[in-house]
């Protein structure tokens, strides 16, 4: 079973983001972490080598809904069986 964890981020404090990344890495069931940045220019894919990183070009400021939708649709298109 292919599992994706979709994580929208926007102005997330770095300690919170690091804790989230560590939590997903520590899961006992293998999964792929999809990190979707909603227009935040301070984040770059190279900063997160162990995740699939998506950058939305401009912020929606909608509590992560646009980024969550983009990550979910991407996971569906990539053939994941389960999305968290």
C-alpha positions in Angstrom: 0.0 0.0 0.0 1.3 3.4 -1.0 0.6 6.1 1.7 1.1 9.8 1.3 1.1 12.4 4.1 0.1 15.8 2.8 1.4 18.7 4.9 0.5 22.3 3.9 2.7 25.0 5.3 2.5 28.8 5.4 4.5 30.9 7.8 5.0 27.8 10.0 7.6 28.4 12.7 10.7 26.4 11.8 10.7 24.4 15.1 7.1 23.3 14.4 8.0 22.2 10.9 11.0 20.3 12.1 8.8 18.5 14.7 6.3 17.6 12.0 9.0 16.3 9.6 10.5 14.2 12.4 7.1 12.8 13.3 6.4 11.6 9.8 9.9 10.1 9.5 9.3 8.2 12.7 6.1 6.5 11.5 6.2 2.7 11.6 4.3 2.4 8.4 6.3 3.6 5.4 4.9 6.7 3.7 5.9 9.5 1.4 5.7 13.1 2.9 4.3 15.7 0.5 5.1 19.2 1.8 3.2 21.9 0.1 4.3 25.5 0.7 1.5 28.0 0.1 3.5 30.8 -1.4 6.1 31.0 1.3 9.3 32.2 -0.4 11.6 31.3 2.5 11.2 27.5 1.9 13.0 25.6 -0.8 12.8 22.0 -1.9 16.6 21.6 -1.3 16.0 22.3 2.4 13.9 19.1 2.6 15.7 16.3 0.8 13.6 13.5 2.3 10.1 14.9 1.2 8.3 15.7 -2.0 8.2 19.5 -2.0 5.6 21.6 -3.9 5.8 25.4 -4.0 2.5 27.2 -4.8 3.6 30.5 -6.4 1.4 32.8 -4.4 -0.2 32.6 -0.9 -3.9 31.9 -0.6 -4.1 32.6 3.1 -7.0 30.1 3.5 -5.8 28.1 6.4 -4.0 25.6 4.1 -7.0 24.6 2.1 -5.5 25.4 -1.3 -2.1 23.7 -0.5 -3.9 20.7 1.1 -6.0 20.3 -2.1 -3.0 20.6 -4.3 -1.1 18.0 -2.3 -4.1 15.6 -2.2 -4.8 15.9 -5.9 -1.1 15.3 -6.6 -1.1 12.2 -4.4 -4.1 10.9 -6.2 -2.4 11.5 -9.6 0.7 9.8 -8.4 -1.3 6.6 -7.5 -1.3 6.6 -3.7 -3.7 4.3 -2.1 -4.2 6.3 1.1 -3.7 10.0 1.9 -3.3 11.5 5.3 
